[in-house]
Amino acid sequence: DLGRIEYEKALERQTVAFNALLEAKAQGRTGENRLFFCEHQPVLTIGKSGKDTNLLIPKELLVQRGISFYHINRGGDITYHGPGQLVCYPILNLEEFHLGLKEYVHLLEEAVICVCAFYGIEAGRLEKATGVWLEGSTPRARKICAIGVRSSHYVTMHGLALNVNTDLRYFSYIHPCGFIDKGVTSLRQELKHEVPMDEVKQRLECELGRLLNEKKQQIAQ
């Protein structure tokens, strides 16, 4: 648990863990799988397939408003991270869990869907739109969790961002994940009250652990 941390510092931490796991794998050793949890100071990140045109305000205004901006090497387009949003960076050797990249993203989505269900919120997937959505197949479609990962030799970094008590006004500065016709939401927005971040963190850790352990048990059988 990294607490509230600048994006660049969190990126350094996960990169060190990512490279260590890659090195261990290359040497035939069992490396350390990690889950990093954090909140970020306001930041916009854009993935390798993203378009700068999905940033809707001049970069000078970002500086004035204290918002950092990074081009990074994950999949996906532009997204916002900030206080009140739970970010999880799994550094995993997917081969230990017999997971392909598509299955892994599906597992991340499933964990968040289960967290939402714990709070009585029905969430799901939207075809050709990675992440977790509410009312995804309707005009009221809104994203509650963005997902963007990088994988090298089946070792992962980057991850997911679940809107818990997030100030959603920041999303008006961008076309979130490149979408111009879909909204964003948060647990607070849906439940009409603040949600304890530590509680959500614990639920997400529990769901990810359960799903990953189930994969290992399937292998053992």
N, C-alpha and C positions, 0 to 999 in steps of 0.2 A: 504494500500500500504506500504509494508515493505521496499521498495527500494532494494538496493543490500545488501545482508545479508548472513552471514555464515549459512551453511545448518543446523547445530546443533541448532542455535538460532531460526531459522524459525520453526524447528521441535518442539521446546519447546513451541513456541507461538501457533501453531496449536493444539498441544496436550492439552494445557490448555483449549482452546476453545472447543475441542472435548469432553473432560471430563465434562466440564460445561454443554454442551448440553445433554450428556448422563444422567447426574444427574438430570437435569430439567425434562427430559422425564420420568425418573424413578419415580419422585415425582408428575407427572401429571401436571407439569407447562409447559408453552410455553417458550422454550429457544430461544437463539439468533442464527439464521443462519448467517454464515459469509463467505465472499470470501476474502482470502488473496492473494495478488499479490506480486511477488518479482523476483529478479534475484539473483543467487547464485554466490559465489566464486567457482572456479573449484572443482567439486566433482563428484565422481562416487557412485551411490547407487545401491544396489542389493536387489530385493524383496525376499520374503520367498520361492518362488519356483525357484529362480535363481541358477545358477551354477557358482562357482568361476572360472571354466575353460573358461568362457566367458570373463574373464579379460586376456588380451593378453600380458601384461608386468608385471614384478615383482613388488610387492608392495613397495619395496625399491625405485624403480624408481618414483613411484607416490609421495613419500615423497620428493624426490629430485626436482621434477617438481611442487611442491606446490599443489598437487591434494589430497583432502581428500577422504576417502573411508568408506562407511557405509553399514552394513547389516540392513535392515529395514523391517517393518511388513506390507508392501503393497503387492498387487499382482504384478505379472510380474517379469521380469528378470533384467538384468543390464542396466543402462542408465547413461548418462552424463548430468550434469547441469552446467551452467557457464554463464559468462557475455554475454549479447546479446540474451539470451534465456528468454522468458517470462514464468514464472511458476505461476500456479494458484492452490491454495489449498482451495476447497470448504468444509466448515464444515456445513453440512446440515442434517436435519432430513427428510429423504426421505419420510416418511409416511405423512408429511404435504403436499407433492406434489403428493401423491399416485404413487410413483415411486418404482419399484423393482430395484435391483442392475444392472441387464442387461440393463434395460431401461435408467438408470442413465448414464451408460457408453456411451450408444447410444446418449444421450443428450449432453454429453461433446464433443463427436465426431462431432455432428451436429453443435455445436457452432463454433468449429474451422473450419469446412468446410465452414461455412458462412463467417467467417473472411477472409479465403483464397479467396473466391469468390469476396469479396469487392475489393481485389487487382488484380482481373482478373485471379486468379489461380484456375484451376479446380482440386479439391481434393475430396477424397472419402474414402471408407472403403475397407478393404481387409479381406476376410473370414478367420476366425481363427487367425487373427493378429490384436489385439486391437490397436487403434491409428488412425491417419489420414495419408493417403498415396496419393502420386501422381503416376499416371500410375500404379496402384497397381496390375493389372492383366497382366503386361507385364514384360519382362526382365529388363526394366528400372525402376522398382518399387523402390520408395524411400520414406522414412518416414519423415514427416515434424513435426509431433507432437506425443509424447509418452504419454500414459495414464496408470496410476497404482493407484488403490484406495484400501482403507481398509474400511470395514463397520462392525459396531457392533450394533446390535439392530436397524438397518436401520439408523444409524448415520454414516456419512462419514468423512474420512480424506485422506490426500495425494491428488493427482489430476492429472494435466496435465502439460506438458512442450512443449511449441511451439517455434521452432527455428525461431527467427526473424533475428538477425544479428550475430548468433552464429558462433564461430570459429569451423568449422566442423572437423578440424584436430584431435581434441580430441577424436572423435569417432573411430579413427583408433586404439586406445588402447583397444577397446572392440569389442565383437560381439553384436552390439546394440540390446537390447531386446532378445538376444539369436539367432538372425538371422545371418547366414553366407553368404547369397546370395542376400542380399538386401541392398540398399544404404540409405543414409540420405541426407536431403536437408534443406534449410531455405528459408524464404521470400527473403532475400538478394540474395541468390544464384539463385533463379528463376527470380527475377526482375532485377538483375544486378545493384542494387543500395541499399544503406542503407535505412532502413525503420524506421521512428520515433517510438521508443518504446512506448511513451505515447499514440500515436495514436492507436497502436495495442492493448494496454491495454484497452483503452476506447472502442474499437470495441468489444473486447472479453467480457468485462463487460456488454455491451449493449446486445450482443447476448445471453449470459447466463441468464441475467435478463428477456429478452423477452421469452425465451423458458420455464423458470421456471414459469413465470407469466401465460403463456398459459396453463401450467399444472394445476395451481390453478384455472383458469377460467373454465377449463373443469370439475373440481370437483364441482364447484359452480353450474354449469348447470345440 
